[in-house]
């Protein structure tokens, strides 16, 4: 596929992250979708994990690690411009799945099962990222593979939509290879988590499509992105979502950075063809949508805040820090007291007998 505008450097980064995020994706999936404990342990490989019976030094080490994590989390919440949001702020609109063809560049391996779909920001805040999680099932409802991925948008305004692409890699599957793929009868995808952002989004970018047609077996969209605003637009790129006649997402495209800094009044061309394209896939495409993205504008000087400005003052941050420190110290004291007294506690009661 000659005209596929895919950022291969981004692909390498995402490929590298597949293995690093595999167990995290499965862990998130196990919690959010309610996989049975037996299947969850089998998928994640959490065999032989114990908590009770640890030696005192190990317990104290774990307490110190937990306290350090709490401290970092407390200060991260104070300083981070993003915040975890309710998963209800994003909605999955449609998705489909297919086997990655020989010309695929996004999956970890050719022949992987991949799912492509679209989410929408149905909340009232700007979304910084949306993580989707999916699982593939056979006809009996058994889980064959699972994974997750970020949607292709980092600054999603209310009402905007963005595509996603999930690669069900063999390492996560029950067979550790691709032999399970022919047994797939259903794929289920849900929102894993949503992170809001308070970043200021530049609104001066517009797009104009100059042509959209099937060219030599590849549905091709060509157009221009223009900066109609008053400030330079940083790191401009375009994301295209392709649909079939029923409105279901069948493919996507994301360009490389079209312009590092697009000056007011300037424009830049783009071309988009479907990822994992084939002549059959392109023949199914009847519609498309565009999402133009850029990184938040930078300012050379920050204006002095007015007395009514909603910005958080240093005194407020200091109060939060003191309260957070008190809470952490309290947790530390309680944890250490618990560990000291635990030696005198009776063993935990046995689990209740099975009902019925």
Residue pairs with C-beta under 8 A, 6 or more apart in sequence:
1 103
1 218
1 273
1 277
3 218
3 220
3 271
3 273
4 105
4 253
4 273
4 274
4 275
4 277
5 253
5 254
5 255
5 256
5 270
5 271
5 272
5 273
6 105
6 106
6 253
6 254
6 256
6 275
7 254
7 255
7 256
7 257
8 105
10 254
11 105
11 106
14 106
15 108
18 108
18 147
18 167
18 169
19 169
19 171
21 148
22 147
22 169
22 171
22 172
23 44
23 45
24 148
25 133
25 146
25 147
25 148
25 172
25 192
26 40
26 43
26 44
26 146
26 147
26 172
27 44
28 131
28 133
28 148
28 192
28 193
29 35
29 133
29 134
29 135
29 146
29 148
29 192
30 40
30 43
30 44
32 87
32 133
32 190
32 192
33 133
33 135
33 188
33 190
35 43
35 135
35 143
39 142
39 143
40 46
41 47
42 174
43 143
43 146
43 172
43 174
52 348
54 62
56 339
59 339
60 339
63 332
63 335
63 336
63 339
66 335
67 328
67 331
67 332
67 335
70 328
70 331
71 324
71 328
74 321
74 324
74 325
74 327
74 328
75 321
75 324
77 83
78 317
78 320
78 321
78 324
81 197
81 198
81 199
82 128
82 195
82 196
82 197
82 198
83 195
83 196
84 193
84 194
84 195
84 196
85 123
85 125
85 127
85 194
85 195
85 196
86 123
86 194
87 190
87 191
87 192
87 193
87 194
88 122
88 123
89 121
89 122
89 123
89 125
89 127
89 194
89 196
90 119
90 120
90 121
90 122
90 123
90 127
90 130
90 151
90 191
90 194
91 119
91 120
91 122
91 191
92 117
92 118
92 119
92 132
92 189
92 190
92 191
93 117
93 118
93 119
93 120
93 161
93 249
94 117
94 118
94 243
94 247
94 248
94 249
95 115
95 116
95 117
95 118
95 164
95 187
95 189
95 248
95 249
96 115
96 116
96 117
96 244
96 248
96 249
96 250
97 113
97 114
97 115
97 116
97 136
97 184
97 187
98 113
98 114
98 116
98 276
98 281
99 111
99 112
99 113
99 114
99 181
100 106
100 107
100 109
100 110
100 111
100 112
100 113
100 114
100 167
100 276
101 110
101 276
101 277
101 278
102 110
103 276
103 277
103 278
104 110
104 112
104 114
104 275
104 276
105 275
106 114
106 165
106 167
106 275
106 276
107 114
107 167
107 169
108 167
108 169
109 169
109 170
109 178
111 178
111 181
112 167
112 168
112 169
112 170
112 178
112 181
113 136
113 145
113 168
113 178
113 181
113 184
113 187
114 165
114 166
114 167
114 168
114 276
115 134
115 165
115 166
115 168
115 187
115 189
116 163
116 164
116 165
116 166
116 249
116 250
116 251
116 252
116 275
116 276
117 132
117 163
117 164
117 189
117 249
118 161
118 162
118 163
118 164
118 241
118 249
119 130
119 132
119 151
119 161
119 162
119 163
119 164
119 191
120 159
120 160
120 161
121 127
121 156
121 157
121 158
121 159
121 160
121 161
122 158
122 159
123 158
123 194
123 196
124 158
125 158
125 196
126 155
126 156
126 157
126 158
126 196
126 197
126 198
126 199
126 201
127 153
127 155
127 156
127 194
127 195
127 196
127 197
128 154
128 155
128 156
128 195
128 196
128 197
128 199
129 150
129 151
129 153
129 154
129 194
129 195
130 150
130 151
130 153
130 156
130 162
130 164
130 191
130 193
130 194
130 195
131 148
131 149
131 150
131 151
131 191
131 192
131 193
131 194
132 148
132 149
132 150
132 151
132 164
132 166
132 189
132 190
132 191
132 192
133 146
133 147
133 148
133 189
133 190
133 191
133 192
134 146
134 147
134 148
134 166
134 168
134 187
134 188
134 189
134 190
135 143
135 144
135 145
135 146
135 187
135 188
136 143
136 144
136 145
136 146
136 168
136 180
136 184
136 186
136 187
137 143
137 144
137 184
137 185
137 186
137 187
137 188
138 144
138 180
138 183
138 184
138 185
139 183
139 185
142 174
143 174
144 173
144 174
144 175
144 180
144 181
144 183
144 184
145 168
145 169
145 170
145 172
145 173
145 174
145 180
146 168
146 172
147 166
147 167
147 168
147 169
147 172
148 166
148 192
149 164
149 165
149 166
149 167
150 164
151 162
151 163
151 164
152 162
152 163
152 164
152 165
152 239
152 252
152 254
152 291
153 160
153 162
153 239
153 291
153 293
154 293
155 197
155 199
155 201
155 293
155 295
155 296
156 162
157 201
160 291
161 241
161 289
161 291
162 239
162 241
162 291
163 239
163 241
163 249
163 252
165 252
165 275
166 189
170 176
170 177
170 178
173 180
174 180
199 296
200 296
200 297
201 296
202 229
202 231
202 233
202 234
202 294
202 296
202 297
203 229
204 227
204 228
204 229
204 230
204 231
204 233
204 264
205 225
205 226
205 227
205 228
205 229
205 233
205 236
205 262
205 292
205 294
206 225
206 226
206 228
206 292
207 223
207 224
207 225
207 226
207 238
207 290
207 292
208 223
208 224
208 226
209 221
209 222
209 223
209 290
210 222
210 223
210 224
211 220
211 221
211 222
211 223
212 219
212 220
212 221
212 222
212 288
213 219
213 220
214 220
214 282
214 283
214 285
217 277
217 278
217 279
217 282
218 273
218 274
218 277
218 282
219 242
219 273
219 274
219 277
219 282
219 285
219 288
220 271
220 272
220 273
221 240
221 253
221 271
221 272
221 273
221 288
221 290
222 269
222 270
222 271
222 272
223 238
223 269
223 270
223 290
224 267
224 268
224 269
224 270
225 236
225 238
225 258
225 259
225 262
225 267
225 268
225 269
225 270
225 292
226 265
226 266
226 267
227 233
227 236
227 262
227 263
227 264
227 265
227 266
227 267
228 264
228 265
229 264
230 264
231 264
231 297
232 261
232 262
232 263
232 264
232 297
233 259
233 261
233 262
233 294
233 297
234 260
234 261
234 294
234 295
234 296
234 297
234 298
235 257
235 259
235 260
235 294
235 295
236 257
236 258
236 259
236 262
236 268
236 292
236 293
236 294
237 254
237 255
237 256
237 257
237 258
237 292
237 293
237 294
238 254
238 255
238 258
238 270
238 272
238 290
238 291
238 292
238 293
239 252
239 253
239 254
239 255
239 290
239 291
239 292
239 293
240 252
240 253
240 254
240 272
240 288
240 289
240 290
240 291
241 249
241 252
241 288
241 289
241 291
242 249
242 250
242 251
242 252
242 253
242 274
242 285
242 287
242 288
243 249
243 250
243 285
243 286
243 287
243 288
243 289
244 250
244 284
244 285
244 286
245 284
245 286
247 287
250 274
250 281
250 284
250 285
251 274
251 275
251 276
251 277
251 281
251 285
252 274
252 275
253 272
253 273
253 274
253 275
255 270
255 271
255 272
258 268
258 269
258 270
259 266
259 268
262 268
262 294
272 288
273 282
274 281
274 282
274 285
305 311
